Amino acid sequence: MTVELVPITDADIGAVAQFLHVNHNPGVPWERACSQAPWTADAPNRGFMIRDGQRVVGTLLALYSERLIAGRTERFCNLGSWCVLPDYRSRSILLLKSMLAQADYHFTVLSPDDGPQEILAWHKFRFLDTSAALIPNLPWPTPNPRTRISSDPEVIASVIAGAELQLYRDHARALAVRHLVIVHGDQSCYIMYRTYRRRRLPVFASLLHVGDPELFERSWIPLTRHLLIRHGLIATLVELRVIDRRPRFAFELKNSPKMFRSDSLEPDQIDDLYSELVSVPW
């Protein structure tokens, strides 16, 4: 037998990227997405792969991070693209088992396809509540001229501090997210979002992080106006676990499923950061 399951190392990135380009999604810059994450982390691998001789026939990518939660450093492993050629599908579950065999990690899967969701549930993954608000981006008149929206990196870095500034520095070079800040007087709200496209045109913004939900609640009108006029985005999607409360005029819906597995963390301690949602554009 020439088939083996091995960790993905830096030396394998080119072959893995080519496999995913051909068999999974040709529109993603896989070589960059599979390389070192822009944040600092002790990563034991880039995931696991199945190899038949020298040919890659299956992958399960991973992104690792360390987060300070409730005063403790917690280690996370975000599971990414799980793609196996049909002739080797019987070995798919071995990729997942190898990933979960790594001790002392909290695991997240933030974009599971329909098929893997049942498999993940059998392996003690739980669903997050992805109840969300969809806000139409309209050319509202600005209600308060003192509220300013900026995507200038120098402005963002100058008005946020502490943990928010560290989040920005960790994600500033991530491939799939954009950054902006709401400024009102001496208050600021750092926002991280990604765009989703239809027929190659950007359609809506999905907010992954809202640093100050209270300021967001008071400023969603100038924010959504900015996203429409400056970036051509017709709507804004944000999960209620990110902002706590649905804005006026927003439609309530369920976002795509997200799952996690942890022996000690609760759902409200899991977010979308340090993951493929910020690192893999599709």
Contacts in CASP RR format, 6 or more apart in sequence:
PFRMAT RR
TARGET T0000
AUTHOR 0000-0000-0000
METHOD contacts of the structure
MODEL  1
MTVELVPITDADIGAVAQFLHVNHNPGVPWERACSQAPWTADAPNRGFMI
RDGQRVVGTLLALYSERLIAGRTERFCNLGSWCVLPDYRSRSILLLKSML
AQADYHFTVLSPDDGPQEILAWHKFRFLDTSAALIPNLPWPTPNPRTRIS
SDPEVIASVIAGAELQLYRDHARALAVRHLVIVHGDQSCYIMYRTYRRRR
LPVFASLLHVGDPELFERSWIPLTRHLLIRHGLIATLVELRVIDRRPRFA
FELKNSPKMFRSDSLEPDQIDDLYSELVSVPW
2 52 0 8 1.000
2 53 0 8 1.000
3 50 0 8 1.000
3 51 0 8 1.000
3 52 0 8 1.000
3 53 0 8 1.000
3 57 0 8 1.000
3 88 0 8 1.000
3 91 0 8 1.000
4 50 0 8 1.000
4 51 0 8 1.000
4 53 0 8 1.000
5 48 0 8 1.000
5 49 0 8 1.000
5 50 0 8 1.000
5 51 0 8 1.000
5 91 0 8 1.000
5 94 0 8 1.000
5 95 0 8 1.000
5 98 0 8 1.000
6 48 0 8 1.000
6 49 0 8 1.000
6 51 0 8 1.000
7 44 0 8 1.000
7 45 0 8 1.000
7 46 0 8 1.000
7 47 0 8 1.000
7 48 0 8 1.000
7 49 0 8 1.000
8 16 0 8 1.000
8 34 0 8 1.000
8 45 0 8 1.000
8 46 0 8 1.000
8 47 0 8 1.000
8 48 0 8 1.000
8 49 0 8 1.000
8 59 0 8 1.000
8 61 0 8 1.000
9 45 0 8 1.000
9 46 0 8 1.000
10 35 0 8 1.000
10 36 0 8 1.000
10 46 0 8 1.000
12 46 0 8 1.000
12 49 0 8 1.000
12 56 0 8 1.000
13 31 0 8 1.000
13 34 0 8 1.000
13 35 0 8 1.000
13 46 0 8 1.000
14 31 0 8 1.000
14 34 0 8 1.000
15 56 0 8 1.000
16 30 0 8 1.000
16 34 0 8 1.000
16 46 0 8 1.000
16 49 0 8 1.000
16 56 0 8 1.000
16 59 0 8 1.000
16 61 0 8 1.000
17 30 0 8 1.000
17 31 0 8 1.000
17 33 0 8 1.000
17 34 0 8 1.000
18 30 0 8 1.000
18 56 0 8 1.000
19 56 0 8 1.000
19 57 0 8 1.000
19 58 0 8 1.000
19 59 0 8 1.000
19 83 0 8 1.000
20 28 0 8 1.000
20 30 0 8 1.000
20 34 0 8 1.000
20 59 0 8 1.000
20 81 0 8 1.000
20 83 0 8 1.000
21 27 0 8 1.000
21 28 0 8 1.000
21 30 0 8 1.000
23 83 0 8 1.000
23 85 0 8 1.000
24 81 0 8 1.000
24 83 0 8 1.000
25 81 0 8 1.000
25 282 0 8 1.000
27 282 0 8 1.000
28 280 0 8 1.000
28 281 0 8 1.000
28 282 0 8 1.000
29 175 0 8 1.000
29 281 0 8 1.000
32 175 0 8 1.000
33 175 0 8 1.000
33 276 0 8 1.000
33 279 0 8 1.000
33 280 0 8 1.000
33 281 0 8 1.000
34 46 0 8 1.000
34 61 0 8 1.000
36 43 0 8 1.000
37 43 0 8 1.000
37 63 0 8 1.000
37 64 0 8 1.000
37 65 0 8 1.000
37 274 0 8 1.000
37 279 0 8 1.000
38 170 0 8 1.000
38 171 0 8 1.000
38 172 0 8 1.000
38 173 0 8 1.000
38 174 0 8 1.000
38 279 0 8 1.000
39 65 0 8 1.000
39 170 0 8 1.000
39 171 0 8 1.000
39 274 0 8 1.000
40 170 0 8 1.000
41 64 0 8 1.000
41 65 0 8 1.000
41 66 0 8 1.000
41 274 0 8 1.000
42 64 0 8 1.000
42 66 0 8 1.000
43 62 0 8 1.000
43 63 0 8 1.000
43 64 0 8 1.000
44 64 0 8 1.000
44 102 0 8 1.000
45 62 0 8 1.000
46 61 0 8 1.000
46 62 0 8 1.000
47 59 0 8 1.000
47 60 0 8 1.000
47 61 0 8 1.000
47 62 0 8 1.000
47 99 0 8 1.000
48 59 0 8 1.000
48 60 0 8 1.000
48 62 0 8 1.000
48 95 0 8 1.000
48 98 0 8 1.000
48 99 0 8 1.000
49 56 0 8 1.000
49 58 0 8 1.000
49 59 0 8 1.000
49 60 0 8 1.000
49 95 0 8 1.000
50 56 0 8 1.000
50 57 0 8 1.000
50 58 0 8 1.000
50 59 0 8 1.000
50 84 0 8 1.000
50 88 0 8 1.000
50 91 0 8 1.000
50 94 0 8 1.000
50 95 0 8 1.000
51 57 0 8 1.000
52 88 0 8 1.000
57 84 0 8 1.000
57 85 0 8 1.000
57 87 0 8 1.000
57 88 0 8 1.000
58 83 0 8 1.000
58 84 0 8 1.000
58 85 0 8 1.000
58 88 0 8 1.000
58 92 0 8 1.000
58 95 0 8 1.000
59 81 0 8 1.000
59 82 0 8 1.000
59 83 0 8 1.000
59 84 0 8 1.000
59 95 0 8 1.000
60 79 0 8 1.000
60 80 0 8 1.000
60 81 0 8 1.000
60 82 0 8 1.000
60 95 0 8 1.000
60 96 0 8 1.000
60 98 0 8 1.000
60 99 0 8 1.000
61 79 0 8 1.000
61 80 0 8 1.000
61 81 0 8 1.000
61 82 0 8 1.000
61 276 0 8 1.000
62 77 0 8 1.000
62 78 0 8 1.000
62 79 0 8 1.000
62 80 0 8 1.000
62 99 0 8 1.000
63 77 0 8 1.000
63 78 0 8 1.000
63 80 0 8 1.000
63 274 0 8 1.000
63 275 0 8 1.000
63 276 0 8 1.000
63 279 0 8 1.000
64 75 0 8 1.000
64 76 0 8 1.000
64 77 0 8 1.000
64 78 0 8 1.000
64 105 0 8 1.000
65 75 0 8 1.000
65 76 0 8 1.000
65 78 0 8 1.000
65 273 0 8 1.000
65 274 0 8 1.000
66 73 0 8 1.000
66 74 0 8 1.000
66 75 0 8 1.000
66 76 0 8 1.000
67 73 0 8 1.000
67 74 0 8 1.000
67 76 0 8 1.000
67 274 0 8 1.000
68 74 0 8 1.000
68 163 0 8 1.000
69 265 0 8 1.000
69 269 0 8 1.000
70 269 0 8 1.000
74 106 0 8 1.000
74 265 0 8 1.000
75 104 0 8 1.000
75 105 0 8 1.000
75 106 0 8 1.000
76 105 0 8 1.000
76 106 0 8 1.000
76 107 0 8 1.000
76 108 0 8 1.000
76 274 0 8 1.000
77 99 0 8 1.000
77 102 0 8 1.000
77 105 0 8 1.000
77 106 0 8 1.000
77 107 0 8 1.000
77 108 0 8 1.000
78 107 0 8 1.000
78 108 0 8 1.000
78 109 0 8 1.000
78 110 0 8 1.000
78 274 0 8 1.000
78 275 0 8 1.000
78 276 0 8 1.000
79 96 0 8 1.000
79 99 0 8 1.000
79 107 0 8 1.000
79 108 0 8 1.000
79 109 0 8 1.000
80 109 0 8 1.000
80 111 0 8 1.000
80 276 0 8 1.000
80 280 0 8 1.000
81 276 0 8 1.000
81 280 0 8 1.000
82 92 0 8 1.000
82 95 0 8 1.000
82 96 0 8 1.000
82 113 0 8 1.000
82 116 0 8 1.000
84 91 0 8 1.000
84 92 0 8 1.000
84 95 0 8 1.000
93 119 0 8 1.000
96 119 0 8 1.000
96 120 0 8 1.000
96 123 0 8 1.000
99 107 0 8 1.000
100 107 0 8 1.000
100 123 0 8 1.000
100 261 0 8 1.000
106 260 0 8 1.000
106 261 0 8 1.000
106 262 0 8 1.000
106 264 0 8 1.000
106 265 0 8 1.000
106 270 0 8 1.000
107 125 0 8 1.000
107 260 0 8 1.000
107 261 0 8 1.000
107 262 0 8 1.000
108 258 0 8 1.000
108 259 0 8 1.000
108 260 0 8 1.000
108 261 0 8 1.000
108 270 0 8 1.000
108 275 0 8 1.000
109 116 0 8 1.000
109 120 0 8 1.000
109 125 0 8 1.000
109 258 0 8 1.000
109 259 0 8 1.000
109 260 0 8 1.000
110 258 0 8 1.000
110 259 0 8 1.000
110 272 0 8 1.000
110 275 0 8 1.000
110 276 0 8 1.000
110 277 0 8 1.000
111 256 0 8 1.000
111 258 0 8 1.000
111 276 0 8 1.000
111 277 0 8 1.000
112 120 0 8 1.000
112 257 0 8 1.000
112 258 0 8 1.000
112 259 0 8 1.000
117 257 0 8 1.000
117 259 0 8 1.000
120 259 0 8 1.000
120 261 0 8 1.000
121 127 0 8 1.000
121 259 0 8 1.000
123 261 0 8 1.000
124 261 0 8 1.000
125 259 0 8 1.000
125 260 0 8 1.000
125 261 0 8 1.000
126 259 0 8 1.000
126 260 0 8 1.000
126 261 0 8 1.000
126 267 0 8 1.000
127 257 0 8 1.000
127 258 0 8 1.000
127 259 0 8 1.000
128 241 0 8 1.000
128 257 0 8 1.000
128 258 0 8 1.000
128 259 0 8 1.000
128 260 0 8 1.000
128 267 0 8 1.000
128 270 0 8 1.000
129 239 0 8 1.000
129 240 0 8 1.000
129 241 0 8 1.000
129 267 0 8 1.000
130 239 0 8 1.000
130 241 0 8 1.000
130 254 0 8 1.000
130 255 0 8 1.000
130 256 0 8 1.000
130 257 0 8 1.000
130 258 0 8 1.000
131 239 0 8 1.000
131 240 0 8 1.000
131 241 0 8 1.000
131 252 0 8 1.000
131 253 0 8 1.000
131 254 0 8 1.000
131 255 0 8 1.000
132 237 0 8 1.000
132 238 0 8 1.000
132 239 0 8 1.000
132 240 0 8 1.000
132 252 0 8 1.000
132 253 0 8 1.000
132 254 0 8 1.000
132 255 0 8 1.000
133 237 0 8 1.000
133 238 0 8 1.000
133 239 0 8 1.000
133 240 0 8 1.000
133 243 0 8 1.000
133 246 0 8 1.000
133 247 0 8 1.000
133 250 0 8 1.000
133 251 0 8 1.000
133 252 0 8 1.000
133 253 0 8 1.000
134 204 0 8 1.000
134 235 0 8 1.000
134 236 0 8 1.000
134 237 0 8 1.000
134 250 0 8 1.000
134 251 0 8 1.000
134 252 0 8 1.000
134 253 0 8 1.000
135 220 0 8 1.000
135 224 0 8 1.000
135 235 0 8 1.000
135 236 0 8 1.000
135 237 0 8 1.000
135 238 0 8 1.000
135 247 0 8 1.000
135 249 0 8 1.000
135 250 0 8 1.000
135 251 0 8 1.000
136 224 0 8 1.000
136 234 0 8 1.000
136 235 0 8 1.000
136 249 0 8 1.000
137 204 0 8 1.000
137 205 0 8 1.000
137 224 0 8 1.000
137 225 0 8 1.000
137 227 0 8 1.000
137 228 0 8 1.000
137 232 0 8 1.000
137 233 0 8 1.000
137 234 0 8 1.000
137 235 0 8 1.000
137 236 0 8 1.000
138 224 0 8 1.000
138 225 0 8 1.000
138 228 0 8 1.000
139 225 0 8 1.000
139 228 0 8 1.000
139 229 0 8 1.000
140 221 0 8 1.000
140 222 0 8 1.000
140 224 0 8 1.000
140 225 0 8 1.000
142 221 0 8 1.000
142 222 0 8 1.000
142 225 0 8 1.000
143 221 0 8 1.000
143 222 0 8 1.000
144 184 0 8 1.000
144 222 0 8 1.000
146 184 0 8 1.000
146 185 0 8 1.000
147 182 0 8 1.000
147 183 0 8 1.000
147 184 0 8 1.000
147 219 0 8 1.000
147 222 0 8 1.000
148 182 0 8 1.000
148 183 0 8 1.000
148 184 0 8 1.000
149 180 0 8 1.000
149 181 0 8 1.000
149 182 0 8 1.000
149 183 0 8 1.000
149 222 0 8 1.000
149 223 0 8 1.000
149 226 0 8 1.000
150 156 0 8 1.000
150 180 0 8 1.000
150 181 0 8 1.000
150 183 0 8 1.000
151 178 0 8 1.000
151 179 0 8 1.000
151 180 0 8 1.000
151 181 0 8 1.000
151 230 0 8 1.000
153 172 0 8 1.000
153 179 0 8 1.000
155 181 0 8 1.000
155 183 0 8 1.000
156 168 0 8 1.000
156 179 0 8 1.000
156 180 0 8 1.000
156 181 0 8 1.000
156 190 0 8 1.000
157 165 0 8 1.000
157 168 0 8 1.000
157 169 0 8 1.000
159 181 0 8 1.000
159 183 0 8 1.000
159 188 0 8 1.000
160 168 0 8 1.000
160 181 0 8 1.000
160 188 0 8 1.000
160 190 0 8 1.000
164 190 0 8 1.000
164 211 0 8 1.000
167 190 0 8 1.000
167 192 0 8 1.000
167 209 0 8 1.000
167 273 0 8 1.000
168 179 0 8 1.000
168 190 0 8 1.000
170 274 0 8 1.000
171 177 0 8 1.000
171 179 0 8 1.000
171 192 0 8 1.000
171 273 0 8 1.000
171 278 0 8 1.000
172 179 0 8 1.000
174 278 0 8 1.000
174 279 0 8 1.000
175 278 0 8 1.000
175 279 0 8 1.000
175 280 0 8 1.000
175 281 0 8 1.000
176 194 0 8 1.000
176 276 0 8 1.000
176 277 0 8 1.000
176 278 0 8 1.000
176 279 0 8 1.000
176 280 0 8 1.000
176 281 0 8 1.000
176 282 0 8 1.000
177 192 0 8 1.000
177 193 0 8 1.000
177 194 0 8 1.000
177 208 0 8 1.000
177 277 0 8 1.000
177 278 0 8 1.000
178 192 0 8 1.000
178 193 0 8 1.000
178 194 0 8 1.000
178 195 0 8 1.000
179 190 0 8 1.000
179 191 0 8 1.000
179 192 0 8 1.000
180 191 0 8 1.000
180 193 0 8 1.000
180 223 0 8 1.000
180 226 0 8 1.000
181 188 0 8 1.000
181 189 0 8 1.000
181 190 0 8 1.000
181 191 0 8 1.000
182 188 0 8 1.000
182 189 0 8 1.000
182 191 0 8 1.000
182 212 0 8 1.000
182 215 0 8 1.000
182 216 0 8 1.000
182 219 0 8 1.000
182 222 0 8 1.000
182 223 0 8 1.000
184 215 0 8 1.000
184 218 0 8 1.000
184 219 0 8 1.000
187 212 0 8 1.000
187 215 0 8 1.000
188 212 0 8 1.000
188 215 0 8 1.000
189 210 0 8 1.000
189 211 0 8 1.000
189 212 0 8 1.000
189 215 0 8 1.000
189 216 0 8 1.000
189 219 0 8 1.000
190 209 0 8 1.000
190 211 0 8 1.000
190 212 0 8 1.000
191 207 0 8 1.000
191 209 0 8 1.000
191 210 0 8 1.000
191 211 0 8 1.000
191 216 0 8 1.000
191 223 0 8 1.000
192 207 0 8 1.000
192 208 0 8 1.000
192 209 0 8 1.000
192 273 0 8 1.000
192 278 0 8 1.000
193 205 0 8 1.000
193 206 0 8 1.000
193 207 0 8 1.000
193 208 0 8 1.000
193 236 0 8 1.000
194 205 0 8 1.000
194 206 0 8 1.000
194 208 0 8 1.000
194 277 0 8 1.000
194 278 0 8 1.000
194 281 0 8 1.000
195 202 0 8 1.000
195 203 0 8 1.000
195 204 0 8 1.000
195 205 0 8 1.000
195 206 0 8 1.000
195 231 0 8 1.000
195 233 0 8 1.000
196 202 0 8 1.000
196 203 0 8 1.000
196 204 0 8 1.000
196 205 0 8 1.000
196 206 0 8 1.000
197 203 0 8 1.000
202 231 0 8 1.000
202 232 0 8 1.000
202 233 0 8 1.000
203 233 0 8 1.000
203 234 0 8 1.000
203 235 0 8 1.000
204 233 0 8 1.000
204 234 0 8 1.000
204 235 0 8 1.000
204 236 0 8 1.000
204 237 0 8 1.000
205 227 0 8 1.000
205 231 0 8 1.000
205 233 0 8 1.000
205 235 0 8 1.000
205 236 0 8 1.000
205 237 0 8 1.000
206 236 0 8 1.000
206 237 0 8 1.000
206 238 0 8 1.000
206 255 0 8 1.000
207 236 0 8 1.000
207 237 0 8 1.000
207 238 0 8 1.000
207 239 0 8 1.000
207 242 0 8 1.000
207 243 0 8 1.000
208 242 0 8 1.000
208 271 0 8 1.000
208 272 0 8 1.000
208 273 0 8 1.000
208 277 0 8 1.000
208 278 0 8 1.000
209 242 0 8 1.000
209 271 0 8 1.000
209 272 0 8 1.000
209 273 0 8 1.000
210 216 0 8 1.000
210 238 0 8 1.000
210 242 0 8 1.000
210 243 0 8 1.000
213 242 0 8 1.000
213 243 0 8 1.000
213 244 0 8 1.000
213 245 0 8 1.000
216 223 0 8 1.000
216 243 0 8 1.000
217 243 0 8 1.000
217 245 0 8 1.000
217 247 0 8 1.000
220 236 0 8 1.000
220 247 0 8 1.000
223 236 0 8 1.000
224 236 0 8 1.000
227 233 0 8 1.000
227 236 0 8 1.000
228 234 0 8 1.000
237 255 0 8 1.000
239 255 0 8 1.000
240 246 0 8 1.000
241 267 0 8 1.000
241 268 0 8 1.000
242 271 0 8 1.000
246 252 0 8 1.000
258 272 0 8 1.000
260 267 0 8 1.000
260 270 0 8 1.000
262 270 0 8 1.000
272 278 0 8 1.000
END
